[in-house]
Amino acid sequence: MGNTVYRGKIVWFLLTARPDLLPIDLKRQGRAEEHLALFYPETEAEREELFKVMQKKTGLKLDVTSISELIPTGTRQLSGADMAAVLVRTRFRALANGREQATVEDLKAVFEDFVPPSYPLEIELQNLVAVQECTSRELLPESFRRLDRDHVTRRIRELKMLLEEG
């Protein structure tokens, strides 16, 4: 990583849900140039795209016009793991009912029953750490772009204390 002869020729990917726990020497410029953050989908278009990706990943083919219309009102944002879990459960539901092919009705029923895990403080911490580590405002979701860096740092410290991590 430190050999400048390879700079721009080798792409390194360091993946973590907790970049604050990575050693600082791995995160500095010259080692990991761009720090990209992934967040839960915020817009309907992002949810639709996530749904299509997860359909492909799980192999579940459903003719759905808009996934946002099927998500029950009041359901918090769904992660990629949540969406995959819903699709896998949809397939299980169809198989349990003796059908090879799942239907939109199966998907609706699973969404109505699905209770995503709720770890609000942990998720807030992960999001804020991702904001803090990201090296491009343009790559942050709109809701995070203009957050004051000092506020983010203070809130991360508060959350770590609340979670007894720091």
Solvent accessible surface area in square Angstrom, and as a share of the most:
residue,aa,sasa,rsa
1,M,67,0.30
2,G,49,0.47
3,N,77,0.40
4,T,101,0.59
5,V,100,0.57
6,Y,113,0.43
7,R,131,0.48
8,G,80,0.77
9,K,149,0.63
10,I,85,0.43
11,V,114,0.65
12,W,138,0.48
13,F,153,0.64
14,L,72,0.36
15,L,158,0.79
16,T,67,0.39
17,A,66,0.52
18,R,41,0.15
19,P,20,0.13
20,D,33,0.17
21,L,124,0.61
22,L,48,0.24
23,P,72,0.45
24,I,134,0.68
25,D,72,0.37
26,L,50,0.25
27,K,22,0.09
28,R,119,0.44
29,Q,101,0.45
30,G,25,0.24
31,R,68,0.25
32,A,20,0.15
33,E,73,0.33
34,E,109,0.49
35,H,28,0.13
36,L,118,0.59
37,A,19,0.14
38,L,171,0.85
39,F,38,0.16
40,Y,54,0.21
41,P,14,0.09
42,E,58,0.26
43,T,70,0.41
44,E,92,0.41
45,A,74,0.58
46,E,76,0.34
47,R,58,0.21
48,E,33,0.15
49,E,114,0.51
50,L,31,0.15
51,F,6,0.03
52,K,133,0.57
53,V,79,0.46
54,M,24,0.10
55,Q,27,0.12
56,K,177,0.75
57,K,150,0.63
58,T,25,0.14
59,G,37,0.35
60,L,5,0.02
61,K,159,0.67
62,L,23,0.11
63,D,139,0.72
64,V,30,0.17
65,T,137,0.80
66,S,14,0.09
67,I,0,0.00
68,S,27,0.18
69,E,138,0.62
70,L,25,0.13
71,I,25,0.13
72,P,31,0.19
73,T,146,0.85
74,G,79,0.76
75,T,43,0.25
76,R,80,0.29
77,Q,81,0.36
78,L,3,0.01
79,S,19,0.12
80,G,22,0.21
81,A,77,0.60
82,D,9,0.05
83,M,0,0.00
84,A,18,0.14
85,A,31,0.24
86,V,0,0.00
87,L,0,0.00
88,V,60,0.34
89,R,113,0.41
90,T,0,0.00
91,R,86,0.31
92,F,124,0.52
93,R,101,0.37
94,A,1,0.01
95,L,83,0.41
96,A,88,0.68
97,N,87,0.45
98,G,72,0.69
99,R,82,0.30
100,E,154,0.69
101,Q,103,0.46
102,A,3,0.02
103,T,56,0.33
104,V,46,0.26
105,E,112,0.50
106,D,4,0.02
107,L,0,0.00
108,K,79,0.34
109,A,32,0.24
110,V,13,0.07
111,F,6,0.02
112,E,129,0.58
113,D,111,0.57
114,F,19,0.08
115,V,124,0.72
116,P,19,0.12
117,P,63,0.40
118,S,78,0.50
119,Y,126,0.48
120,P,92,0.58
121,L,63,0.31
122,E,71,0.32
123,I,36,0.18
124,E,56,0.25
125,L,2,0.01
126,Q,65,0.29
127,N,31,0.16
128,L,12,0.06
129,V,0,0.00
130,A,15,0.12
131,V,4,0.02
132,Q,51,0.23
133,E,34,0.15
134,C,12,0.07
135,T,61,0.36
136,S,30,0.20
137,R,117,0.43
138,E,139,0.62
139,L,91,0.45
140,L,9,0.04
141,P,27,0.17
142,E,119,0.53
143,S,70,0.45
144,F,32,0.13
145,R,67,0.24
146,R,186,0.68
147,L,53,0.26
148,D,84,0.43
149,R,107,0.39
150,D,92,0.48
151,H,84,0.37
152,V,1,0.00
153,T,38,0.22
154,R,130,0.48
155,R,56,0.21
156,I,11,0.06
157,R,151,0.55
158,E,78,0.35
159,L,0,0.00
160,K,43,0.18
161,M,130,0.58
162,L,108,0.54
163,L,40,0.20
164,E,162,0.72
165,E,87,0.39
166,G,85,0.82
